[in-house]
Amino acid sequence: MFTDPATEGSGDAAVLRHHSRTSDAREHTALLLEVARRYHVDGQSQAEIARDIAFSRATVSRMLSEARRRGIVQVRISHPMERVLGIERALVKAFGLKLARVADPAEPSASQEEVGRCAADLVIEVASEDVVLCVSNGLAVTATVDAMPQMAWPRSRVVQMIGSSGQSERLLDSPETCRRMGRKLGGSFHPLPAPLVVSDQAVAQALRSDNQIATTLELGARADIALLGVGSVRDGRSGLIFREYESPALTDGVREAGAVAHICGHHIAPDGRHIMTELCPRTIAVDPERLHHIPLVVGVAWGEEKVVPLAATMRGNFISALVTDRTTALRLLDTAGA
């Protein structure tokens, strides 16, 4: 007959020894659970717990440490914003940015409003009351202006950085965008009274020599912050602002050069190179190469069609801060292999 050493001896002693090894452990664990629940769930202090269970405060402290060590208490720090902050850090690292802001809208239809709000928050966060802010045009920039709070910065200056396209909705065009942003900041605005693209290079040179236009372009190139949208190029076509100028020859040239994006009226290759087209000498805008010298260039865009253009402009260091939505951000990180 097999005899368990733990039950050898008298029956009463065996029962007592068996009881000691199990019930004492259960009671101790139950006590740890009670102390942990009182402290972490009910919000009692260690002194209150010690008084209620008739132990010293030092003992209660040791019990809480033991509960953590044994996994009875598991601390989990979590917030929906945490995943967004992680994506922002990854974008900064992957593309060498200074800043990134990622909106996480509940529905795709809310991306415009949420991204605009994030961009407006970023501008207010980094700007000062005497900021010189140059702006381009388009839906993303307009969404940012819409979301801007009313400020009282009379020394601020908003500069129109590209000429008027004359083809898009008035509220999306650069003169109106500039004026509205100036009103939102409560300061002055500096218009650029010229078309985005003119008929020939001689006319463009004459316009750039005009005192007001030259002053505005130089002020824009020396801005503290630039706020711009990023346009996409598909099969050689560059969207509404170029429609009037897109001859078959230009479209073929842009397609053959492999342009995927345009900023400030200029085309960009997938590797970030500025592609010189026949429009460049005729374009009235802050030169894209001068964006490299503006302390913070904020690119605002979202959507699947903007993934490749955004990646290209970041590779070319034309933008140093990005505001987009979560879906677009994740696609960008896939593109970067991050």
The 8 nearest C-alpha neighbors of each residue, nearest first, counted from 0:
[[1, 2, 3, 4, 7, 6, 5, 8],
 [0, 2, 3, 4, 6, 7, 5, 8],
 [3, 1, 4, 0, 7, 6, 5, 8],
 [2, 4, 5, 6, 1, 7, 0, 13],
 [5, 3, 7, 6, 2, 8, 13, 1],
 [4, 6, 3, 7, 13, 17, 16, 2],
 [7, 5, 13, 4, 3, 8, 14, 10],
 [6, 8, 4, 5, 13, 3, 9, 2],
 [9, 7, 6, 10, 13, 12, 11, 5],
 [8, 10, 12, 11, 13, 7, 6, 14],
 [9, 11, 13, 12, 14, 8, 6, 7],
 [12, 10, 14, 13, 9, 15, 8, 16],
 [13, 11, 15, 9, 14, 10, 16, 8],
 [14, 12, 6, 10, 16, 15, 11, 17],
 [13, 15, 17, 11, 12, 16, 18, 10],
 [14, 16, 12, 18, 13, 17, 19, 11],
 [17, 15, 19, 13, 18, 14, 12, 20],
 [16, 18, 14, 15, 19, 20, 13, 21],
 [17, 19, 15, 16, 21, 22, 20, 14],
 [20, 18, 16, 17, 23, 21, 22, 15],
 [19, 21, 17, 18, 23, 22, 16, 24],
 [22, 20, 24, 23, 18, 19, 25, 17],
 [21, 23, 25, 24, 18, 19, 26, 20],
 [22, 24, 26, 25, 21, 19, 20, 27],
 [23, 25, 27, 21, 22, 26, 28, 20],
 [26, 24, 22, 28, 23, 27, 29, 21],
 [25, 27, 29, 23, 24, 28, 22, 30],
 [28, 26, 30, 24, 29, 25, 23, 31],
 [27, 29, 31, 25, 30, 26, 24, 32],
 [30, 28, 26, 32, 27, 31, 25, 33],
 [29, 31, 27, 33, 28, 32, 26, 34],
 [32, 30, 28, 34, 29, 33, 35, 62],
 [33, 31, 29, 35, 30, 34, 36, 28],
 [32, 34, 30, 36, 31, 35, 37, 29],
 [35, 33, 31, 37, 36, 32, 30, 38],
 [36, 34, 32, 38, 33, 37, 39, 31],
 [37, 35, 40, 33, 39, 38, 34, 32],
 [36, 38, 41, 34, 35, 43, 40, 39],
 [37, 39, 43, 42, 35, 36, 41, 40],
 [40, 38, 36, 42, 35, 37, 41, 43],
 [41, 39, 36, 42, 37, 38, 35, 43],
 [40, 42, 37, 43, 38, 39, 36, 35],
 [41, 43, 38, 40, 39, 37, 44, 36],
 [44, 42, 38, 37, 41, 47, 48, 45],
 [43, 45, 47, 46, 38, 48, 42, 37],
 [44, 46, 48, 47, 56, 49, 59, 43],
 [45, 47, 49, 44, 48, 56, 50, 55],
 [48, 46, 44, 50, 49, 45, 43, 51],
 [47, 49, 51, 45, 50, 46, 52, 44],
 [50, 48, 54, 46, 56, 55, 47, 52],
 [49, 51, 47, 53, 48, 52, 46, 54],
 [52, 50, 48, 49, 53, 47, 54, 46],
 [51, 53, 49, 54, 50, 48, 34, 47],
 [54, 52, 50, 49, 51, 55, 48, 56],
 [53, 55, 49, 52, 58, 56, 50, 59],
 [56, 54, 58, 57, 49, 59, 53, 50],
 [55, 57, 59, 49, 58, 46, 45, 60],
 [56, 58, 60, 55, 59, 61, 54, 49],
 [59, 57, 61, 55, 60, 56, 62, 54],
 [58, 60, 62, 56, 61, 57, 49, 63],
 [59, 61, 57, 63, 58, 62, 56, 64],
 [60, 62, 58, 64, 59, 63, 65, 57],
 [63, 61, 59, 65, 64, 60, 31, 66],
 [64, 62, 66, 60, 65, 61, 35, 59],
 [63, 65, 61, 67, 62, 66, 68, 60],
 [64, 66, 68, 62, 67, 63, 69, 61],
 [67, 65, 71, 63, 69, 64, 68, 72],
 [68, 66, 72, 64, 70, 65, 69, 71],
 [67, 69, 65, 66, 70, 64, 71, 72],
 [70, 68, 66, 67, 71, 65, 72, 64],
 [69, 71, 72, 67, 68, 73, 66, 65],
 [70, 72, 66, 69, 67, 73, 32, 68],
 [71, 73, 67, 70, 66, 74, 35, 69],
 [74, 72, 70, 75, 71, 67, 66, 68],
 [73, 75, 72, 76, 67, 70, 39, 77],
 [76, 74, 77, 73, 72, 78, 67, 70],
 [75, 77, 74, 78, 81, 73, 79, 80],
 [76, 78, 75, 81, 79, 80, 82, 74],
 [77, 79, 80, 81, 76, 82, 83, 75],
 [80, 78, 81, 82, 77, 83, 103, 84],
 [81, 79, 83, 78, 82, 84, 77, 103],
 [80, 82, 84, 78, 79, 83, 85, 77],
 [81, 83, 85, 84, 80, 79, 86, 78],
 [84, 82, 86, 80, 85, 81, 101, 87],
 [85, 83, 87, 81, 86, 82, 80, 88],
 [84, 86, 82, 88, 83, 87, 89, 81],
 [87, 85, 89, 83, 84, 88, 90, 82],
 [88, 86, 84, 90, 99, 89, 85, 100],
 [89, 87, 85, 91, 86, 90, 84, 92],
 [88, 90, 86, 92, 87, 91, 93, 85],
 [91, 89, 93, 87, 92, 88, 94, 86],
 [90, 92, 96, 88, 95, 89, 94, 93],
 [91, 93, 89, 95, 90, 94, 88, 96],
 [92, 94, 90, 91, 89, 95, 337, 335],
 [95, 93, 96, 91, 92, 90, 313, 314],
 [94, 96, 92, 91, 93, 97, 319, 90],
 [97, 95, 91, 319, 94, 98, 320, 92],
 [96, 98, 319, 320, 91, 95, 99, 295],
 [99, 97, 320, 96, 91, 321, 100, 319],
 [100, 98, 321, 87, 320, 322, 91, 101],
 [99, 101, 322, 87, 321, 117, 323, 102],
 [102, 100, 324, 323, 325, 322, 83, 87],
 [103, 101, 324, 114, 113, 325, 104, 323],
 [102, 104, 325, 324, 101, 105, 83, 113],
 [105, 103, 106, 109, 110, 102, 113, 107],
 [104, 106, 103, 107, 109, 110, 108, 113],
 [105, 107, 108, 104, 109, 110, 103, 113],
 [108, 106, 109, 110, 104, 105, 111, 326],
 [107, 109, 106, 110, 111, 104, 105, 112],
 [108, 110, 107, 106, 112, 111, 104, 113],
 [111, 109, 113, 107, 112, 108, 114, 104],
 [112, 110, 114, 109, 113, 115, 142, 139],
 [111, 113, 115, 110, 109, 114, 116, 142],
 [112, 114, 116, 110, 115, 111, 102, 109],
 [115, 113, 117, 116, 111, 102, 112, 110],
 [116, 114, 143, 142, 118, 112, 113, 117],
 [115, 117, 146, 113, 119, 114, 118, 120],
 [118, 116, 114, 120, 115, 119, 121, 113],
 [117, 119, 121, 115, 120, 116, 143, 322],
 [118, 120, 116, 147, 122, 143, 121, 117],
 [121, 119, 117, 123, 118, 122, 124, 116],
 [120, 122, 124, 118, 119, 123, 117, 125],
 [123, 121, 119, 124, 125, 120, 126, 118],
 [124, 122, 120, 126, 121, 125, 119, 127],
 [123, 125, 121, 122, 126, 120, 127, 119],
 [126, 124, 122, 123, 121, 127, 224, 120],
 [127, 125, 123, 122, 130, 124, 128, 224],
 [126, 128, 130, 129, 125, 123, 155, 124],
 [127, 129, 152, 130, 155, 154, 126, 153],
 [130, 128, 155, 154, 127, 131, 152, 156],
 [131, 129, 155, 127, 128, 126, 132, 223],
 [130, 132, 156, 222, 223, 157, 155, 224],
 [131, 133, 157, 224, 222, 225, 130, 158],
 [132, 134, 158, 225, 219, 157, 160, 159],
 [135, 133, 226, 159, 160, 227, 225, 158],
 [134, 136, 227, 160, 173, 161, 159, 226],
 [137, 135, 173, 172, 140, 171, 176, 228],
 [138, 136, 171, 140, 139, 141, 228, 172],
 [137, 139, 141, 140, 171, 142, 136, 228],
 [140, 138, 142, 141, 137, 299, 228, 300],
 [141, 139, 143, 142, 138, 137, 136, 228],
 [140, 142, 144, 138, 143, 139, 171, 145],
 [143, 141, 115, 145, 139, 140, 144, 138],
 [142, 144, 115, 140, 146, 119, 141, 145],
 [143, 145, 141, 147, 146, 142, 180, 140],
 [146, 144, 142, 143, 147, 141, 115, 116],
 [147, 145, 116, 143, 144, 115, 119, 142],
 [146, 148, 119, 144, 145, 143, 149, 183],
 [149, 147, 150, 146, 183, 119, 184, 145],
 [148, 150, 183, 184, 147, 151, 185, 182],
 [149, 151, 184, 185, 152, 183, 148, 147],
 [152, 150, 185, 153, 184, 149, 186, 128],
 [151, 153, 128, 185, 154, 155, 186, 184],
 [154, 152, 186, 185, 155, 151, 187, 128],
 [155, 153, 129, 152, 186, 128, 156, 187],
 [156, 154, 129, 186, 130, 152, 153, 128],
 [157, 155, 131, 187, 188, 186, 132, 130],
 [156, 158, 188, 132, 181, 133, 131, 189],
 [157, 159, 133, 189, 219, 188, 160, 132],
 [158, 160, 190, 177, 134, 191, 133, 161],
 [159, 161, 285, 135, 134, 284, 133, 219],
 [162, 160, 284, 135, 159, 263, 195, 283],
 [163, 161, 195, 194, 193, 283, 191, 284],
 [162, 164, 194, 195, 165, 173, 172, 193],
 [163, 165, 195, 166, 240, 194, 162, 172],
 [164, 166, 163, 167, 172, 194, 240, 169],
 [167, 165, 164, 240, 239, 168, 243, 242],
 [168, 166, 165, 172, 169, 171, 239, 240],
 [167, 169, 171, 170, 172, 166, 165, 137],
 [168, 170, 172, 171, 167, 175, 165, 166],
 [169, 171, 168, 172, 175, 176, 141, 173],
 [172, 170, 137, 169, 168, 136, 141, 138],
 [173, 171, 169, 136, 170, 174, 175, 167],
 [172, 174, 136, 176, 175, 135, 163, 177],
 [175, 173, 177, 176, 172, 190, 178, 163],
 [174, 176, 178, 177, 173, 170, 172, 179],
 [177, 175, 173, 179, 174, 178, 180, 172],
 [178, 176, 174, 180, 175, 159, 179, 173],
 [177, 179, 175, 181, 180, 176, 188, 174],
 [178, 180, 182, 176, 181, 177, 175, 183],
 [181, 179, 183, 177, 182, 178, 144, 176],
 [180, 182, 178, 188, 184, 179, 157, 183],
 [181, 183, 185, 179, 180, 184, 178, 186],
 [182, 184, 149, 180, 181, 185, 150, 179],
 [185, 183, 150, 181, 182, 186, 152, 151],
 [184, 186, 151, 182, 152, 153, 183, 150],
 [187, 185, 153, 155, 184, 181, 152, 154],
 [188, 186, 156, 181, 157, 155, 189, 185],
 [189, 187, 157, 181, 156, 158, 178, 190],
 [188, 190, 158, 157, 159, 215, 191, 187],
 [191, 189, 159, 192, 174, 158, 188, 177],
 [190, 192, 159, 193, 212, 162, 215, 189],
 [193, 191, 190, 212, 162, 194, 163, 174],
 [192, 194, 162, 191, 163, 195, 283, 206],
 [195, 193, 162, 163, 196, 164, 197, 283],
 [194, 196, 162, 163, 283, 164, 282, 161],
 [197, 195, 282, 194, 281, 283, 198, 278],
 [198, 196, 281, 199, 203, 194, 282, 202],
 [197, 199, 202, 281, 196, 200, 203, 201],
 [200, 198, 201, 202, 281, 197, 203, 280],
 [199, 201, 203, 281, 202, 280, 204, 198],
 [202, 200, 204, 203, 199, 205, 281, 198],
 [203, 201, 205, 204, 200, 199, 206, 197],
 [204, 202, 200, 206, 281, 201, 205, 207],
 [205, 203, 207, 201, 206, 202, 200, 208],
 [206, 204, 202, 208, 203, 207, 201, 209],
 [205, 207, 203, 209, 208, 204, 202, 212],
 [206, 208, 204, 213, 209, 205, 212, 203],
 [209, 207, 205, 206, 213, 210, 204, 212],
 [208, 210, 206, 212, 207, 211, 213, 205],
 [209, 211, 213, 212, 214, 208, 207, 215],
 [212, 210, 214, 213, 209, 215, 191, 192],
 [211, 213, 215, 209, 214, 210, 191, 207],
 [212, 214, 210, 216, 207, 215, 211, 209],
 [215, 213, 211, 217, 212, 216, 210, 218],
 [214, 216, 218, 212, 217, 213, 219, 211],
 [217, 215, 219, 213, 218, 214, 285, 212],
 [216, 218, 220, 214, 219, 215, 213, 221],
 [217, 219, 215, 221, 220, 216, 214, 222],
 [220, 218, 216, 222, 217, 221, 133, 160],
 [219, 221, 217, 218, 222, 289, 285, 216],
 [222, 220, 218, 219, 217, 293, 223, 292],
 [223, 221, 131, 219, 224, 220, 132, 293],
 [222, 224, 131, 294, 293, 132, 130, 295],
 [225, 223, 295, 132, 222, 296, 294, 133],
 [226, 224, 296, 133, 132, 134, 297, 227],
 [227, 225, 134, 297, 296, 298, 133, 135],
 [228, 226, 135, 298, 134, 140, 297, 299],
 [227, 229, 299, 298, 139, 140, 300, 137],
 [230, 228, 262, 261, 300, 227, 298, 309],
 [231, 229, 261, 260, 262, 228, 232, 308],
 [230, 232, 260, 308, 259, 237, 305, 261],
 [233, 231, 237, 259, 260, 236, 235, 258],
 [234, 232, 236, 235, 237, 231, 259, 254],
 [233, 235, 236, 254, 232, 250, 253, 237],
 [234, 236, 254, 250, 253, 233, 232, 251],
 [237, 235, 233, 232, 234, 250, 238, 245],
 [236, 238, 232, 241, 231, 235, 233, 239],
 [239, 237, 240, 241, 236, 242, 232, 231],
 [238, 240, 242, 241, 167, 166, 237, 243],
 [239, 241, 164, 242, 238, 166, 167, 243],
 [242, 240, 244, 239, 243, 238, 237, 245],
 [241, 243, 239, 245, 244, 240, 238, 237],
 [242, 244, 241, 245, 240, 166, 239, 246],
 [245, 243, 241, 242, 246, 196, 249, 278],
 [246, 244, 242, 249, 243, 250, 241, 247],
 [245, 247, 249, 248, 244, 250, 243, 251],
 [248, 246, 250, 249, 251, 245, 252, 235],
 [247, 249, 251, 246, 250, 252, 245, 253],
 [250, 248, 252, 246, 251, 247, 245, 253],
 [249, 251, 235, 247, 253, 252, 248, 245],
 [250, 252, 254, 248, 249, 253, 255, 247],
 [253, 251, 249, 255, 254, 250, 256, 248],
 [252, 254, 235, 256, 250, 255, 251, 258],
 [253, 255, 235, 251, 257, 252, 256, 234],
 [256, 254, 252, 257, 253, 251, 235, 258],
 [257, 255, 253, 254, 258, 252, 274, 268],
 [256, 258, 254, 255, 268, 253, 259, 269],
 [259, 257, 268, 267, 256, 253, 260, 266],
 [258, 260, 232, 308, 268, 231, 269, 267],
 [261, 259, 231, 308, 267, 232, 230, 266],
 [260, 262, 266, 230, 265, 267, 264, 229],
 [261, 263, 264, 265, 229, 230, 266, 260],
 [264, 262, 265, 161, 284, 287, 135, 261],
 [263, 265, 262, 261, 282, 266, 284, 195],
 [266, 264, 261, 262, 263, 279, 267, 273],
 [265, 267, 261, 274, 260, 258, 273, 262],
 [266, 268, 273, 260, 258, 274, 272, 261],
 [267, 269, 258, 272, 271, 270, 259, 257],
 [270, 268, 311, 271, 259, 267, 258, 307],
 [271, 269, 268, 311, 272, 314, 315, 267],
 [315, 270, 272, 311, 314, 268, 269, 312],
 [273, 271, 268, 267, 270, 274, 315, 269],
 [272, 274, 267, 266, 275, 268, 271, 265],
 [275, 273, 266, 267, 272, 276, 268, 258],
 [274, 276, 279, 273, 277, 266, 265, 278],
 [277, 275, 278, 279, 274, 253, 252, 249],
 [276, 278, 279, 280, 275, 249, 281, 252],
 [279, 277, 281, 276, 280, 282, 196, 275],
 [278, 280, 282, 281, 276, 277, 275, 265],
 [281, 279, 200, 282, 278, 277, 203, 199],
 [282, 280, 200, 278, 203, 279, 197, 196],
 [283, 281, 196, 279, 195, 280, 278, 284],
 [284, 282, 195, 162, 196, 161, 281, 194],
 [285, 283, 161, 160, 162, 286, 282, 263],
 [284, 286, 160, 216, 220, 287, 161, 219],
 [285, 287, 288, 289, 284, 290, 263, 220],
 [288, 286, 290, 289, 285, 263, 317, 265],
 [289, 287, 290, 286, 291, 317, 292, 273],
 [288, 290, 291, 287, 286, 292, 220, 293],
 [289, 291, 293, 287, 292, 288, 317, 220],
 [290, 292, 289, 293, 288, 317, 316, 287],
 [293, 291, 290, 289, 294, 221, 220, 288],
 [292, 294, 290, 295, 291, 223, 222, 221],
 [295, 293, 223, 292, 224, 296, 222, 291],
 [296, 294, 224, 293, 319, 297, 225, 223],
 [297, 295, 225, 318, 319, 224, 320, 226],
 [298, 296, 320, 226, 321, 318, 225, 295],
 [297, 299, 321, 227, 228, 318, 320, 226],
 [298, 300, 322, 228, 139, 323, 321, 227],
 [301, 299, 323, 139, 228, 229, 305, 298],
 [300, 302, 323, 324, 327, 305, 303, 299],
 [303, 301, 305, 304, 327, 306, 300, 326],
 [302, 304, 305, 306, 327, 301, 330, 326],
 [305, 303, 302, 306, 231, 307, 308, 301],
 [306, 304, 308, 303, 302, 307, 309, 301],
 [307, 305, 309, 303, 308, 304, 331, 310],
 [306, 308, 310, 309, 305, 311, 259, 304],
 [309, 307, 260, 311, 305, 310, 259, 306],
 [310, 308, 312, 306, 311, 307, 305, 313],
 [309, 311, 307, 313, 308, 312, 314, 306],
 [312, 310, 271, 269, 314, 308, 309, 313],
 [313, 311, 315, 309, 317, 314, 271, 310],
 [314, 312, 316, 310, 315, 311, 318, 317],
 [315, 313, 271, 311, 316, 312, 310, 270],
 [271, 314, 316, 312, 313, 317, 272, 311],
 [317, 315, 313, 318, 314, 312, 319, 291],
 [316, 318, 315, 312, 290, 313, 291, 319],
 [317, 319, 296, 316, 313, 320, 298, 297],
 [318, 320, 96, 296, 97, 295, 297, 316],
 [321, 319, 297, 98, 99, 96, 97, 318],
 [322, 320, 99, 298, 297, 299, 100, 323],
 [321, 323, 100, 299, 99, 101, 118, 298],
 [322, 324, 301, 101, 300, 114, 299, 102],
 [325, 323, 102, 101, 327, 326, 301, 103],
 [324, 326, 328, 103, 327, 101, 102, 329],
 [327, 325, 329, 328, 324, 330, 302, 103],
 [328, 326, 330, 329, 325, 324, 302, 301],
 [327, 329, 325, 331, 330, 326, 324, 332],
 [330, 328, 332, 326, 331, 327, 325, 333],
 [329, 331, 333, 327, 332, 328, 334, 326],
 [332, 330, 334, 328, 333, 329, 306, 327],
 [331, 333, 335, 337, 329, 334, 330, 336],
 [332, 334, 336, 330, 331, 335, 337, 329],
 [335, 333, 331, 332, 336, 330, 337, 310],
 [336, 334, 332, 337, 333, 331, 93, 94],
 [335, 337, 333, 334, 332, 93, 331, 330],
 [336, 332, 335, 333, 93, 89, 334, 90]]
